[in-house]
Amino acid sequence: MRVVIAPDCFTDTLTAAQAAEAMAQGWARTAPHDELVQVPLSDGGPGFIDVLATALADNGAETIAATVQDPLGRPAPAAILLDRAASGVAGAVPTAYIESAHAAGLHLLDAADRDPTRTSTFGVGQLIEIAVAEGAERVVVGLGGSGTNDGGAGMLAALGAGESPLLTAGGGGLGLLSDEDLAPLQDVRRRFSGIDIVAATDVESPLLGLKGASAVFAAQKGATPEQAQALEASLGRFHEVVTRCLDTPTDLLTGRPLRLDRATGAGAGGGLGYGLLALGARQISGVDLVIETVGLRDRIADASLVVTGEGKLDWQSVQGKVVAGVARTALEVATPSIAIAGQVLVGRREAMGIGLSGTYAVAERPEDVDAAMLDPVGSLEARVARVARTWSPRP
């Protein structure tokens, strides 16, 4: 049988390519007769550039090295993927792909430095400036894996939206902003009006509220419950100032001003999605973009099974992440799909709801997690080898 292996990265342990290789090795251990096809994926977070660079190699896409500020203002190596031959409605549109985690990623911070009240997206703005200077007419920003919660304020500051230190000091100080601090924002939006900016988001969350950036994701980035509440208030103030400083577009259906804070994906990247929307960006699903670029649908159309996976399969996984995107694509071509994850924290009903035929955990009990983390490759290979016994018939 033909098996397509299409995982995301296993956060903090394996890249998507490493995970795909480990899964292939484990499967081959039990079912050496199967044809295995590896298709590493990303939802816009870590690995976004690497996955797209492989897929666009035949287009002549080039990787441009850069040095930008990390979330605490320190120098960090980064890269831009520039595809000068990317297709558009009117022909070739030079397109730059940016992985925001290169500049704002949680992996850039030691445990003691993880404090979203003071981490900034300034480096993402620097990457956008570099991309435009290289001739990009479309800039696709992959969002995910961030260690920030500043609503994209730092990114906007890097693009010239204001010089106040409050904009670059993290989300904690945004509650003190005045309209004067963002007075140049409308001019910045006009400057980028000729650039097609795309926010490739990994979640659909709004900026504010119970499902917003601070309430849902701030704790993962090191915030205490009290800090998360303060960040919510600060982003609320930031949104008020942004709204007054922009000529807010009008909803064509209602005739009312658009609420950027409620837009799909505005809460992605700690609100970086919101900052990009304020810049004039349009939002798309990061995983859908990657799936289309790598041609996953065609690759699995004649497969017998699709195997996907990630570090932790939880409620977020069913909302715009790689596992959900793979399951949906497999369902469209009537190919069964399964997920193998470090931990599985969703039930069978939720898994079946997105189209998965089965889910399997490397660490089946909480006490197994530490042992699995000590040898992520070996643990994943062993679990996949056991799963293959169930799904691959012996010749």
C-alpha positions as CSV (number, residue, x, y, z in Angstrom):
1,M,0.0,0.0,0.0
2,R,1.0,3.6,-0.5
3,V,1.2,5.7,2.7
4,V,1.7,9.5,2.7
5,I,3.3,10.8,5.8
6,A,2.5,14.4,6.3
7,P,3.1,15.7,9.9
8,D,3.7,19.1,11.4
9,C,6.7,19.7,13.7
10,F,6.6,18.2,17.2
11,T,7.2,21.5,19.1
12,D,10.5,21.8,20.9
13,T,11.6,18.3,19.8
14,L,11.4,17.6,16.1
15,T,11.1,19.6,12.9
16,A,8.4,18.5,10.5
17,A,11.0,16.9,8.3
18,Q,12.6,15.1,11.3
19,A,9.2,13.9,12.4
20,A,8.3,12.6,8.9
21,E,11.6,10.7,8.7
22,A,11.1,9.1,12.1
23,M,7.6,8.1,11.2
24,A,8.8,6.6,7.9
25,Q,11.5,4.7,9.7
26,G,9.1,3.3,12.2
27,W,6.5,2.3,9.6
28,A,9.1,0.6,7.4
29,R,10.3,-1.4,10.4
30,T,6.9,-3.2,10.5
31,A,5.8,-2.8,6.9
32,P,8.8,-2.7,4.6
33,H,6.6,-3.7,1.7
34,D,4.7,-0.3,1.8
35,E,5.6,2.7,-0.4
36,L,6.2,5.7,1.9
37,V,5.9,9.3,0.7
38,Q,7.1,12.0,3.1
39,V,5.4,15.4,2.9
40,P,6.4,17.6,5.9
41,L,4.0,20.4,6.5
42,S,3.5,23.6,8.5
43,D,0.5,25.8,9.5
44,G,2.5,29.1,9.3
45,G,4.5,28.5,12.5
46,P,8.0,27.0,12.9
47,G,9.1,25.2,9.7
48,F,7.0,27.4,7.4
49,I,10.0,28.6,5.4
50,D,11.7,25.2,5.2
51,V,8.6,23.4,4.0
52,L,7.9,26.1,1.3
53,A,11.6,26.3,0.2
54,T,11.5,22.6,-0.7
55,A,8.2,22.9,-2.4
56,L,9.2,26.0,-4.4
57,A,12.7,24.9,-5.3
58,D,11.8,24.2,-8.9
59,N,10.5,27.8,-9.2
60,G,13.9,29.1,-8.4
61,A,12.9,30.5,-5.0
62,E,15.8,31.8,-3.1
63,T,16.4,32.1,0.6
64,I,17.7,35.5,1.8
65,A,19.5,35.6,5.1
66,A,18.8,38.5,7.5
67,T,19.5,39.6,11.0
68,V,16.6,41.1,13.0
69,Q,15.6,41.8,16.5
70,D,14.3,38.9,18.6
71,P,11.4,39.4,21.1
72,L,13.7,41.1,23.6
73,G,15.6,43.2,21.1
74,R,18.6,41.0,20.7
75,P,20.1,40.1,17.3
76,A,18.6,37.0,15.8
77,P,19.3,35.2,12.5
78,A,16.3,35.0,10.2
79,A,15.4,34.3,6.6
80,I,13.0,35.3,3.8
81,L,12.0,33.0,1.0
82,L,11.6,35.0,-2.2
83,D,9.8,33.5,-5.2
84,R,10.2,36.0,-8.0
85,A,8.2,33.8,-10.4
86,A,5.1,33.3,-8.2
87,S,1.9,33.4,-10.2
88,G,-0.8,36.0,-9.9
89,V,-3.9,37.2,-11.6
90,A,-1.9,39.4,-14.0
91,G,1.2,37.2,-14.3
92,A,4.2,36.8,-12.1
93,V,4.1,38.5,-8.7
94,P,7.4,38.4,-6.8
95,T,6.3,36.9,-3.5
96,A,8.2,36.8,-0.2
97,Y,7.4,34.3,2.5
98,I,8.2,35.3,6.1
99,E,8.1,33.0,9.1
100,S,7.2,35.3,12.0
101,A,8.7,32.8,14.5
102,H,12.1,33.7,13.2
103,A,11.8,37.1,14.9
104,A,9.0,36.6,17.5
105,G,9.2,32.9,18.2
106,L,8.8,31.4,21.7
107,H,11.8,29.1,21.0
108,L,14.1,32.2,21.0
109,L,13.4,32.7,24.7
110,D,14.8,30.9,27.6
111,A,12.2,29.9,30.2
112,A,13.2,32.8,32.5
113,D,12.7,35.3,29.6
114,R,9.2,34.1,28.6
115,D,7.1,37.1,29.6
116,P,4.6,38.4,26.9
117,T,4.1,41.7,28.8
118,R,7.6,42.7,27.5
119,T,8.2,40.7,24.3
120,S,7.9,42.5,21.0
121,T,7.2,41.7,17.3
122,F,9.5,44.5,16.1
123,G,11.7,42.0,14.2
124,V,8.7,40.9,12.1
125,G,8.4,44.5,10.8
126,Q,12.1,44.5,10.0
127,L,11.5,41.3,7.9
128,I,8.6,42.9,6.0
129,E,10.8,45.9,5.2
130,I,13.6,43.7,3.9
131,A,11.1,41.7,1.8
132,V,9.8,44.9,0.1
133,A,13.3,46.2,-0.4
134,E,14.1,42.9,-2.3
135,G,11.3,43.7,-4.7
136,A,8.4,41.6,-3.3
137,E,5.0,42.7,-4.4
138,R,3.3,40.1,-2.2
139,V,4.4,39.4,1.3
140,V,3.0,36.3,3.0
141,V,3.6,36.3,6.8
142,G,3.3,32.9,8.5
143,L,2.0,33.2,12.0
144,G,2.5,30.6,14.8
145,G,4.8,29.6,17.6
146,S,5.1,33.2,18.9
147,G,6.4,34.3,22.3
148,T,4.7,37.7,22.0
149,N,1.3,39.2,22.9
150,D,1.6,42.8,21.7
151,G,-1.1,42.9,19.0
152,G,1.6,43.6,16.3
153,A,2.4,46.9,17.9
154,G,6.2,46.3,17.6
155,M,5.8,45.2,14.0
156,L,3.9,48.4,13.2
157,A,6.5,50.5,15.0
158,A,9.3,49.0,12.9
159,L,7.4,50.0,9.8
160,G,7.2,53.6,11.0
161,A,3.8,53.8,12.7
162,G,5.2,55.5,15.8
163,E,8.3,56.1,17.8
164,S,6.9,55.7,21.3
165,P,8.9,53.2,23.4
166,L,5.5,51.8,24.5
167,L,5.0,50.3,21.1
168,T,8.2,48.2,21.2
169,A,8.2,47.2,24.9
170,G,5.7,44.4,24.7
171,G,2.0,44.1,25.3
172,G,2.2,45.2,29.0
173,G,2.5,48.9,28.3
174,L,0.0,49.3,25.5
175,G,-2.7,50.4,28.0
176,L,-0.9,53.7,28.3
177,L,-0.9,54.5,24.6
178,S,-2.3,57.8,23.4
179,D,-3.5,58.6,19.9
180,E,-0.4,60.7,19.2
181,D,1.7,57.5,19.7
182,L,0.2,56.0,16.6
183,A,-0.4,59.2,14.6
184,P,1.6,58.0,11.5
185,L,-0.3,54.7,11.2
186,Q,-2.5,55.8,8.4
187,D,0.5,57.0,6.4
188,V,2.2,53.6,6.9
189,R,-1.0,51.8,5.6
190,R,-0.9,54.1,2.5
191,R,2.8,53.3,1.9
192,F,2.0,49.6,1.9
193,S,-1.3,49.9,-0.1
194,G,0.5,48.6,-3.3
195,I,1.8,45.5,-1.5
196,D,-0.4,42.4,-1.2
197,I,0.2,41.5,2.4
198,V,-1.2,38.1,3.5
199,A,-1.5,36.9,7.1
200,A,-1.2,33.1,7.0
201,T,-2.7,32.3,10.4
202,D,-2.5,29.1,12.4
203,V,-5.6,29.8,14.5
204,E,-9.0,31.6,13.9
205,S,-9.1,33.4,17.2
206,P,-10.2,37.1,17.4
207,L,-8.0,39.6,19.2
208,L,-10.0,40.1,22.3
209,G,-12.5,38.1,24.5
210,L,-12.7,34.6,26.0
211,K,-11.3,33.1,22.7
212,G,-8.8,35.9,22.1
213,A,-5.1,36.1,22.1
214,S,-4.6,36.9,25.8
215,A,-7.2,34.6,27.3
216,V,-6.3,31.6,25.3
217,F,-2.6,31.8,24.5
218,A,-0.8,34.2,26.9
219,A,-0.3,31.4,29.5
220,Q,1.6,29.3,27.0
221,K,4.0,32.2,26.6
222,G,4.8,32.6,30.3
223,A,2.0,34.9,31.5
224,T,0.4,34.5,34.9
225,P,-3.4,34.7,35.1
226,E,-3.1,38.3,36.4
227,Q,-0.7,39.2,33.5
228,A,-3.1,37.7,31.0
229,Q,-5.9,39.9,32.3
230,A,-3.7,42.9,32.1
231,L,-2.7,42.1,28.5
232,E,-6.4,41.8,27.6
233,A,-6.9,45.3,28.9
234,S,-3.8,46.6,27.1
235,L,-4.8,45.1,23.8
236,G,-8.3,46.6,24.2
237,R,-6.7,50.0,24.6
238,F,-4.4,49.4,21.6
239,H,-7.5,48.5,19.5
240,E,-9.2,51.8,20.5
241,V,-6.2,53.8,19.5
242,V,-5.7,52.0,16.2
243,T,-9.4,52.5,15.3
244,R,-9.2,56.2,15.9
245,C,-5.9,56.5,13.9
246,L,-7.1,54.6,10.9
247,D,-9.7,55.3,8.2
248,T,-11.4,52.1,9.1
249,P,-12.8,50.2,6.1
250,T,-16.6,49.8,5.9
251,D,-18.4,46.5,5.9
252,L,-20.1,46.3,2.5
253,L,-23.0,44.3,3.9
254,T,-23.9,46.4,7.0
255,G,-22.4,49.7,6.1
256,R,-20.7,49.9,9.5
257,P,-17.0,50.2,10.2
258,L,-15.2,46.8,10.1
259,R,-14.2,45.5,13.6
260,L,-10.6,44.3,13.0
261,D,-10.4,43.0,16.5
262,R,-13.2,40.5,15.7
263,A,-11.7,39.4,12.4
264,T,-10.8,35.7,11.9
265,G,-7.1,35.2,12.8
266,A,-6.7,38.6,14.5
267,G,-5.6,36.9,17.7
268,A,-3.0,34.7,15.9
269,G,0.6,35.3,16.9
270,G,-0.4,37.1,20.1
271,G,-2.4,39.6,18.0
272,L,0.2,39.9,15.3
273,G,-2.7,39.0,12.9
274,Y,-4.5,42.1,14.1
275,G,-1.5,44.3,13.4
276,L,-1.2,42.9,9.9
277,L,-4.9,43.5,9.3
278,A,-4.4,47.1,10.5
279,L,-1.7,47.4,7.9
280,G,-4.2,46.3,5.2
281,A,-3.4,42.6,5.1
282,R,-5.9,39.9,4.1
283,Q,-6.2,36.7,6.1
284,I,-5.9,33.1,4.9
285,S,-5.3,29.7,6.6
286,G,-1.6,29.0,6.8
287,V,-2.1,25.2,6.6
288,D,-4.3,25.6,3.5
289,L,-1.6,27.7,1.8
290,V,1.0,25.1,2.6
291,I,-1.2,22.2,1.5
292,E,-1.9,23.9,-1.8
293,T,1.7,24.8,-2.4
294,V,3.1,21.3,-1.8
295,G,0.3,19.7,-3.8
296,L,-0.9,17.5,-1.0
297,R,-4.3,16.7,-2.5
298,D,-2.8,15.2,-5.6
299,R,-0.2,13.3,-3.6
300,I,-2.9,11.6,-1.4
301,A,-5.5,11.0,-4.1
302,D,-4.1,7.6,-5.0
303,A,-2.8,6.7,-1.5
304,S,-4.2,4.0,0.7
305,L,-3.6,6.0,3.9
306,V,-2.4,9.4,5.2
307,V,-0.5,9.6,8.4
308,T,-0.2,13.1,10.1
309,G,0.8,14.2,13.5
310,E,2.1,16.9,15.8
311,G,3.5,17.3,19.4
312,K,0.2,17.7,21.1
313,L,-3.2,16.9,19.6
314,D,-5.6,19.1,21.5
315,W,-8.6,21.4,20.9
316,Q,-6.4,23.8,19.0
317,S,-5.5,21.1,16.6
318,V,-9.0,21.0,15.2
319,Q,-9.0,24.7,14.5
320,G,-6.7,25.6,11.6
321,K,-3.8,23.4,12.5
322,V,-2.0,20.9,10.3
323,V,-3.8,17.8,11.5
324,A,-7.2,19.3,10.8
325,G,-6.1,20.5,7.4
326,V,-4.7,17.1,6.4
327,A,-7.7,15.2,7.7
328,R,-10.0,17.5,5.7
329,T,-8.0,17.2,2.5
330,A,-7.9,13.4,2.9
331,L,-11.6,13.3,3.4
332,E,-12.2,15.3,0.2
333,V,-10.5,12.5,-1.9
334,A,-11.9,9.6,0.2
335,T,-8.5,8.6,1.7
336,P,-8.5,7.5,5.3
337,S,-6.2,9.5,7.6
338,I,-4.8,8.9,11.1
339,A,-2.8,11.1,13.5
340,I,0.1,10.1,15.7
341,A,1.0,12.7,18.3
342,G,3.2,13.1,21.3
343,Q,0.0,13.4,23.4
344,V,-3.6,13.1,22.4
345,L,-5.9,15.3,24.4
346,V,-9.1,15.1,22.3
347,G,-11.7,12.3,22.3
348,R,-12.7,10.0,19.6
349,R,-15.8,12.2,18.7
350,E,-13.7,15.3,18.2
351,A,-11.2,13.4,16.1
352,M,-13.9,11.8,13.9
353,G,-15.5,15.2,13.6
354,I,-12.5,16.5,11.6
355,G,-12.3,13.3,9.5
356,L,-9.6,11.3,11.3
357,S,-10.1,7.5,11.4
358,G,-7.8,7.1,14.4
359,T,-5.5,8.8,16.8
360,Y,-2.5,7.4,18.6
361,A,-0.3,8.9,21.4
362,V,3.4,8.4,21.8
363,A,3.0,9.1,25.5
364,E,-0.2,7.3,26.4
365,R,-0.1,8.4,30.1
366,P,1.0,11.7,31.6
367,E,3.9,10.0,33.4
368,D,5.2,8.7,30.0
369,V,5.9,12.3,28.7
370,D,9.3,12.8,30.2
371,A,10.6,9.5,28.9
372,A,9.3,10.2,25.4
373,M,11.0,13.6,25.4
374,L,14.3,12.1,26.3
375,D,14.3,10.1,23.0
376,P,11.8,11.8,20.7
377,V,12.9,10.1,17.5
378,G,13.1,6.6,19.1
379,S,9.8,7.0,20.9
380,L,8.0,8.2,17.8
381,E,9.5,5.4,15.6
382,A,8.4,2.8,18.1
383,R,4.9,4.0,18.3
384,V,4.5,4.3,14.6
385,A,5.9,0.8,14.2
386,R,3.1,-0.5,16.4
387,V,0.4,1.5,14.6
388,A,1.6,0.1,11.3
389,R,0.7,-3.4,12.4
390,T,-2.9,-2.3,12.6
391,W,-3.1,-0.4,9.3
392,S,-0.8,-2.3,6.9
393,P,-1.9,-5.8,5.9
394,R,0.9,-8.3,5.5
395,P,1.4,-9.3,1.8
